[in-house]
Amino acid sequence: MPRKARIDAPGALHHIIVRGIERRKIFRESADWINFLDRLGTVVLATQTQCYGWALLPNHAHLLLRSGSVPIATVMRRLLTGYAVSFNRKYRRHGHLFQNRYKSILCQEDIYLKELLRYIHLNPLRAGLVAHMKALDKYPWSGHSAIMGKRKNDWQNIDYVLSLFGGKKVHARREYRSFVQAGIDEGKRPDLVGGGLIRSTGGWQQVKAMRQLGIRLKGDERILGDSDFVQRVLDTSDERFERRYFLEAQGYDFGKVVERVAQLLDMPPKDVLRSGKQARTVMARSLVCFWANRELGMSTVEISNQLKIGQSAVSRSSLRGEKIAEENKFSLL
């Protein structure tokens, strides 16, 4: 059965789970944890991705991210590829480090954000890496310690998390900790990481009961939310797919995007592709990056090869292009 495409959109909340192949360790010593976190911090800042929670364990990792205009797939590819290469070089190993594709679950924020924060940050305690809450407060390989003020991460959005628990930081931090502690007795939460329809309704018993009543709910393993949320996400995803199909049917490719930008800015197509820091050139290339990535679905690697620039430059240009298109009411069609 073919794998379903990942679902993403600017501003979408994702619970991401990365596992070592055959449950092997992906972190062997402190330097490995630090290496991974340095890369995570660099990529989320560069792509304007919001990080609310995370936990690293010897053979897997959890991340709670909100995507910016750079697709979450691009963010994760940069993070995991770079780390895997450095890990293999360090330990003189070959082959895959991670198990298949990482798992990415798009989540309904108002219902699940706080629950996911608690679930992710309790992982070290459930795994026996720490013995109690006081030890968890200081555990260096989890976002919980940063929220508790024991560690500083300029790439982790601690203020937003605390705002969910109160106005003043001292009070919010106390409320957050109480909320996390209250989840210890819940144990594992398969409803937060398992099959979509089951997650959306609270378990198979609930699903069966609803089916007996003739109630049919929409579910998808890639989405964590109620039935209406799942349907809205899938509809939006279908709309983006149909638009890309329509653009392809109309003959839109990278060259056509360049022609459209040249038309809008009244300049020769060859000047659109020209490197330089002139305002008009930067504007043109930014629009190309934005539309090629967002509308055509081209990866940053493909675009960087076309424009002879780095992937990070493509990501920055795409963000700039989005603002330019919005301010000037430019459209690809």
HELIX and SHEET records of a PDB file:
HELIX    1   1 ILE A   21  ARG A   23  5                                   3    
HELIX    2   2 SER A   30  THR A   47  1                                  18    
HELIX    3   3 ILE A   72  TYR A   91  1                                  20    
HELIX    4   4 GLU A  109  HIS A  121  1                                  13    
HELIX    5   5 ASN A  123  ARG A  126  1                                   4    
HELIX    6   6 MET A  133  LYS A  138  1                                   6    
HELIX    7   7 GLY A  143  ILE A  147  1                                   5    
HELIX    8   8 ILE A  158  SER A  163  1                                   6    
HELIX    9   9 LYS A  169  ALA A  182  1                                  14    
HELIX   10  10 ILE A  184  GLU A  186  5                                   3    
HELIX   11  11 PRO A  190  LEU A  192  5                                   3    
HELIX   12  12 GLY A  196  THR A  201  1                                   6    
HELIX   13  13 TRP A  204  GLN A  212  1                                   9    
HELIX   14  14 SER A  227  ALA A  249  1                                  23    
HELIX   15  15 PHE A  254  LEU A  265  1                                  12    
HELIX   16  16 PRO A  269  VAL A  272  1                                   4    
HELIX   17  17 ALA A  279  ARG A  294  1                                  16    
HELIX   18  18 THR A  300  LEU A  307  1                                   8    
HELIX   19  19 GLN A  311  ASN A  328  1                                  18    
SHEET    1   A 5 GLN A  50  LEU A  57  0                                        
SHEET    2   A 5 HIS A  60  ARG A  66 -1                                        
SHEET    3   A 5 LEU A  13  ARG A  19 -1                                        
SHEET    4   A 5 LYS A 103  CYS A 107 -1                                        
SHEET    5   A 5 ILE A 223  LEU A 224  1                                        
END                                                                             
